[in-house]
Each structure stands twice: as C-alpha cells, then as structure tokens.
Amino acid sequence: MLERMERFFDTLANWIGHACGILMSIMMLNVFYNVVMRYFFKTGSIGMQELEWHFFSLIILFGISYALKEDAHVRVDVIYDRLQPKRKALINIFGAIVFIVPISVLIATGSTEFVLEAYRSNEGSGDPGGLPFRWIIKGMIPLSFYLLLFINLGFIIKNINLYRAHSCPTKEA
C-alpha cells in the first residue's frame, strides 16, 4: 500500500515539474518579447515586465516540491553520499519532519494574513500600466507551502519504503 501511495505522490510531483517547465517556456517567451520591444522598438509594457517576475515566482514556489521529489534539495552531500541507503532514508525522514514541516507550516500559515490583506485592499501594481490583482500571486505563497507539506508526506513515505527495503533480508532464488 505504501508503494501505491508513493507512486501517487511521485505522479503529482511530476505533474508539478511539467507545469513548471511549461511556465519556464512561457516566461522565456515573455522575456524575449520584452527585450525585442525594448531594444528594437523602443517601447514596452510594465505589465509584461511584471509578468516576468510573476512567472519566476511561480516556478520557484512550486518547483520546490518537484525538487524535493527529485532529491535535488540542499544537504551536505560529502557526508550523505558515503552512507548506506538505510541511513540515508533515516536522515531524509528526520530532515523532512524536523526541517521541512515546521518551515512549511510557518510560511503557509504566516503568509495567509498577508494574502488576505492584499485581497481585502484589492492590491495591484503601484506602477501605471502594471498588473492588477497582486493578491493572486501573493496567494501562491501559502498554497505552494501547503503543497510542499503534501509532497513532503510522499517524500517521507518514499524513504520509509527505502528503509524497509534495505531492512528486509533479501530472498535468494
């Protein structure tokens, strides 16, 4: 059953990774458009420039979950790489519970009032021609950290499966 749960979380994280890849492509087209407009036509759009950092924010905020799934997060690899798989799994479980859960809960819950205030005031860009509804992009902060908590559960399950696989004696034919 834990293997099926692990596959579910991996599938969700892969979907997030693909979505971030698509956003990256759209962001590159947006940057290309802005550069061409600015340097060849001596014009531009503040809204399109702001859209660049909106896309970048989404890629970073949601890419964290995909990076966790891909085991591409920060740690001391010099020590970690020399450990047995069973110990690596224990370290990953410990790190996920002690570090990822508290910071995710702190940011997700702490940023909610920040988003609500932006929504209540209908916050938009302070620049003329900028994007309205800034609360939408701000709303992605708590959403992405709740998602990270969810994907972290899959990361813990994956490492429990790894720990169990290396704890059981191997069956020989």
PLY file of the C-alpha trace (Angstrom):
ply
format ascii 1.0
element vertex 173
property float x
property float y
property float z
element edge 172
property int vertex1
property int vertex2
end_header
0.00 0.00 0.00
2.84 2.42 0.78
4.25 1.78 -2.70
0.96 2.88 -4.30
0.91 5.99 -2.13
4.50 6.74 -3.15
3.55 6.44 -6.84
0.61 8.81 -6.31
2.85 11.47 -4.72
5.51 10.98 -7.41
2.89 11.39 -10.15
1.62 14.61 -8.57
5.16 15.96 -8.16
5.97 15.04 -11.78
2.89 16.96 -12.90
4.13 19.97 -10.93
7.53 19.63 -12.58
5.97 19.57 -16.05
3.82 22.60 -15.21
6.94 24.46 -14.03
8.66 23.53 -17.29
5.76 24.95 -19.29
5.80 28.12 -17.16
9.55 28.41 -17.79
8.95 28.26 -21.54
6.21 30.89 -21.33
8.44 33.08 -19.17
11.27 32.83 -21.72
8.90 33.90 -24.49
7.74 36.79 -22.34
11.33 37.89 -21.69
12.13 37.57 -25.40
9.10 39.72 -26.25
10.10 42.36 -23.68
13.69 42.51 -24.94
12.62 42.82 -28.58
10.08 45.51 -27.77
12.53 47.47 -25.62
15.64 47.34 -27.80
14.21 47.22 -31.32
11.02 49.23 -30.97
11.95 51.47 -28.00
8.70 50.62 -26.25
7.48 48.13 -23.71
4.85 47.20 -21.22
5.20 47.43 -17.47
2.54 44.75 -17.15
4.58 42.36 -19.32
7.70 43.10 -17.28
5.83 42.39 -14.07
4.55 39.18 -15.60
8.18 38.01 -15.78
8.59 38.03 -12.02
5.13 36.55 -11.56
6.14 33.56 -13.69
9.52 33.34 -11.97
7.83 33.36 -8.57
5.51 30.53 -9.57
8.40 28.47 -10.92
10.38 28.85 -7.69
7.43 28.41 -5.30
6.06 25.28 -6.95
9.42 23.99 -8.16
10.43 23.41 -4.53
8.00 20.47 -4.34
9.37 18.95 -7.52
12.96 19.42 -6.34
12.11 17.53 -3.14
10.65 14.65 -5.14
13.75 14.56 -7.36
16.00 14.59 -4.27
17.60 17.79 -5.60
17.35 19.73 -2.36
20.23 21.11 -0.31
22.18 18.90 2.06
25.79 18.01 2.86
26.39 15.52 0.05
30.04 14.95 1.00
28.87 13.02 4.06
25.50 11.83 2.78
26.87 10.16 -0.37
29.06 7.82 1.69
26.19 6.46 3.79
24.28 3.23 3.29
20.76 3.55 1.79
19.14 2.67 5.11
20.90 5.55 6.89
20.14 7.92 4.02
16.46 7.06 4.38
16.57 7.76 8.12
18.30 11.10 7.56
15.73 12.04 4.92
12.81 11.14 7.19
14.34 13.06 10.10
15.11 16.10 7.92
11.65 16.09 6.36
9.95 16.06 9.74
12.30 18.38 11.64
13.07 20.94 8.94
10.53 20.87 6.10
7.35 20.50 8.15
7.97 23.39 10.59
9.17 25.90 7.99
6.34 24.97 5.62
3.71 25.34 8.34
5.27 28.63 9.47
5.32 30.15 5.99
1.93 28.75 4.90
0.09 29.94 8.00
2.13 33.11 8.45
1.58 34.33 4.90
-2.17 33.78 4.90
-2.95 37.11 6.61
-0.53 38.79 4.18
-2.56 37.42 1.27
-5.91 38.28 2.86
-4.81 41.86 3.43
-3.76 42.13 -0.23
-7.13 40.68 -1.26
-9.17 42.97 1.01
-7.37 46.03 -0.33
-7.56 44.71 -3.91
-3.82 45.29 -4.17
-2.44 45.85 -7.62
0.73 47.19 -9.10
1.84 50.60 -7.96
3.14 51.34 -11.45
0.92 52.79 -14.17
0.18 50.03 -16.66
1.11 47.37 -14.10
-0.86 44.24 -13.35
-3.95 44.34 -11.14
-4.85 41.69 -8.57
-1.44 41.26 -6.96
-3.15 39.21 -4.27
-3.35 36.30 -6.74
0.42 35.93 -6.96
0.73 36.51 -3.22
-1.86 33.76 -2.72
0.55 31.31 -4.29
2.89 31.61 -1.29
0.74 29.74 1.25
-0.63 27.45 -1.46
2.85 26.37 -2.53
3.94 25.65 1.03
0.80 23.64 1.77
1.61 21.72 -1.41
5.17 21.25 -0.17
3.78 19.76 3.05
1.69 17.37 0.99
4.58 16.35 -1.28
6.77 16.04 1.83
4.41 13.34 3.04
5.17 11.44 -0.17
8.90 12.01 0.39
8.60 10.52 3.89
6.65 7.53 2.54
9.28 7.02 -0.17
12.03 6.94 2.45
10.05 4.60 4.70
9.79 2.28 1.69
13.55 2.58 1.09
14.28 1.90 4.74
12.03 -1.14 4.76
13.51 -2.46 1.51
17.01 -2.34 2.96
15.95 -3.75 6.33
14.38 -6.93 4.99
16.69 -9.84 4.23
16.97 -10.45 0.51
15.32 -13.54 -0.82
17.51 -15.76 -2.92
16.08 -17.96 -5.64
0 1
1 2
2 3
3 4
4 5
5 6
6 7
7 8
8 9
9 10
10 11
11 12
12 13
13 14
14 15
15 16
16 17
17 18
18 19
19 20
20 21
21 22
22 23
23 24
24 25
25 26
26 27
27 28
28 29
29 30
30 31
31 32
32 33
33 34
34 35
35 36
36 37
37 38
38 39
39 40
40 41
41 42
42 43
43 44
44 45
45 46
46 47
47 48
48 49
49 50
50 51
51 52
52 53
53 54
54 55
55 56
56 57
57 58
58 59
59 60
60 61
61 62
62 63
63 64
64 65
65 66
66 67
67 68
68 69
69 70
70 71
71 72
72 73
73 74
74 75
75 76
76 77
77 78
78 79
79 80
80 81
81 82
82 83
83 84
84 85
85 86
86 87
87 88
88 89
89 90
90 91
91 92
92 93
93 94
94 95
95 96
96 97
97 98
98 99
99 100
100 101
101 102
102 103
103 104
104 105
105 106
106 107
107 108
108 109
109 110
110 111
111 112
112 113
113 114
114 115
115 116
116 117
117 118
118 119
119 120
120 121
121 122
122 123
123 124
124 125
125 126
126 127
127 128
128 129
129 130
130 131
131 132
132 133
133 134
134 135
135 136
136 137
137 138
138 139
139 140
140 141
141 142
142 143
143 144
144 145
145 146
146 147
147 148
148 149
149 150
150 151
151 152
152 153
153 154
154 155
155 156
156 157
157 158
158 159
159 160
160 161
161 162
162 163
163 164
164 165
165 166
166 167
167 168
168 169
169 170
170 171
171 172
